[in-house]
Amino acid sequence: MKFLHTSDWHIGRTLNGFDLIEEQKYAVNQILALAQDEQVDGIIIAGDLYDRAIPSTTAVTTFNQMLKKINIESKIPIYMIAGNHDGARRLNFGREWLGFNDIYLNTLLDEAFQPIETDEVQLFLLPFFDPADARIYFSNLGMNDERVKAIKTISDAMVLVLEELKKQFDPTKQQILVTHFAISAHQELPVELTSETASRVGGLATMSSQLFEGFDYVALGHIHTNLASPSEKVQYSGSPVKFNTKEANSNKGVYIIELEDGHVSSKFVSLKQQRDLVVLKETWDVLINPDFYNALPLHTAWFAITIKKFERLVHRGENLRAQLQKIYGTIVELDFEDLAREKQMKSMANIENLSEELIIERFYERVTGKHMSTGQEAIVEETLIQLKGEKN
Amino acid sequence: MKFLHTSDWHIGRTLNGFDLIEEQKYAVNQILALAQDEQVDGIIIAGDLYDRAIPSTTAVTTFNQMLKKINIESKIPIYMIAGNHDGARRLNFGREWLGFNDIYLNTLLDEAFQPIETDEVQLFLLPFFDPADARIYFSNLGMNDERVKAIKTISDAMVLVLEELKKQFDPTKQQILVTHFAISAHQELPVELTSETASRVGGLATMSSQLFEGFDYVALGHIHTNLASPSEKVQYSGSPVKFNTKEANSNKGVYIIELEDGHVSSKFVSLKQQRDLVVLKETWDVLINPDFYNALPLHTAWFAITIKKFERLVHRGENLRAQLQKIYGTIVELDFEDLAREKQMKSMANIENLSEELIIERFYERVTGKHMSTGQEAIVEETLIQLKGEKN
């Protein structure tokens, strides 16, 4: 059987306030065309369907439209789960009726233990959950042994969850797990798969990919690049769209997975971006020099520009953004080198316009004099998501 | 054929901050039992499924559970529309898949022109819409005549909408219209059904029931009492639950509609309230007299109490609410006669705790020295709904 593996659509996301919905539609249209060309048996979406627990009306309408095109018009089954960005209980609405036309959606841990059965493959759809969800689930099941009481980390929980899932294995079929967590390859594993298999990075658990042995393929969501995949059998597809300037040079795409006679193979297929994202870091003189900019996709790509060796006094009273927009088109980010202090003061003054992530980043820079690493930023983002959770 | 007609479930509504979800579940369980006893061919829910455009997670989960019980477990078709309280586009999610198991949901005007066909009956599901929606719909259809341009009131729009609906009439069948507007009986109608058939009450349109002739039955939602029904063929079922103290003495229920051989008959079936709502207006001495209160459903009903001839000085320092709660149980409203001025001052001080409706009511009382009528309150409520609309 053949499946297309994608994840992290984050419908409704913006890039510094710029709407990404057209980029997302463009990507999903390519995904649909590819699924048809490859004649896949289904599309797997491994979580973070929406960007937040209460998506905007436009996001809801757009996502519904995408599902209609894929599932109702093109008759392709969909296997999808809630990620940490999704509101699990809200997203659950209508789940049973989606199932009437082969959209399989799990958003709650309880729903994960019944695999979706095809003739040759069992698909286990394990949505994002936290250790408390697992404690409650196993207690309700009447399991009150020491291991349930001892669940503290996501790894503790995962060991028990995977045991339960494996009880459903049909030896005449192959097994796919779809899930949404931070998982990496580890060398220094103890022999037994206990909670010690988990490392904890800055308070957030990263699980070892070895925990997931036994599945023919693990289709992951959560990390936005396929380069983070721990192995050929445990893979992140990455997001189909570039969500920030750090992803400007990354190759976006999906996996086509083929399972046959106990074997699995996969290939990564790149997606085109409707508008590319170009990051420039040059002096003002270079930026306004036609010899430099005429080679660039002016007025079609989006630009993130840092002006090097910037001297404010020279440009006093000028509207630099407007000048650059005239040349380049949409500028999603404009930064000034050597103006850290000034920038900081300005951003503090405009604090109500900043995202919570940015406020924390700025605070960190101010206190430590350093920039946050990508890993630290991810921790801040996740912590905020967990704190805000699914309100109401 | 036989249908159960209900409306205005307003899932997620509270009464002065007291959660009504258990009352709503209790009512819907009765509706399901009645539908089974009567062996109806479907349940009609004529709008205001939720109480607001972005319902709480609990409201979404509860409503989904109700639909599952009725439609999946009990295999009863559901015919439902969005009302003015619902967020039309948000509620639209999953509509096509609901249809795979005979839940017919229309939330947008465009969807209304294709009736649901049964062997004997055509059901037209016309959701709440406003004149602008109709202008856009007819313009997109290529109708650019004077009548489309002249659409100003909901009546203007309804005349054209009904004409379009009637083009779909199958003369071998009977026709039901399900809709959600303020409609009343009029005597002084002009001969021709033009926009003049509409009266406008305080800027909000009430349509004449005569506009709707031609349908065998019009199942209405919007007004919460069946007593507002303009005729036997154009009826409000009213809400299944008492939503405020003004509805304390009203009889809540649903209609069972039977269509046969070109005829229609209906009967109103009352629903029990899980907890009744008792409104008391007595002096303090009466309220704390066991001879008075022992006859009442203490600690089971909800009480709304006004203390007559209240003298603050006599009760200085006492916690009257606590004393009454000890006797009566849940007190959803506590009011003091002869304390208008003091109360007003207090409520102005606590303005951030008041609903917008209450702030306007208080302001009206202060300026005019009179209480608002129920009609005026309805106007305020509708205007606020229209103003707030479906944000985001």
Interface residues (C-beta under 8 A of the other chain):
Chain A: I54 S56 T57 T58 V60 T61 F63 N64 K68 I72 G87 R89 R90 N92 F93 G94 R95 E96 W97 L98 F100 N101 I103 E390 N392
Chain B: I54 S56 T57 T58 V60 T61 F63 N64 K68 I72 G87 R89 R90 N92 F93 G94 R95 E96 W97 L98 F100 N101 I103 E390 N392
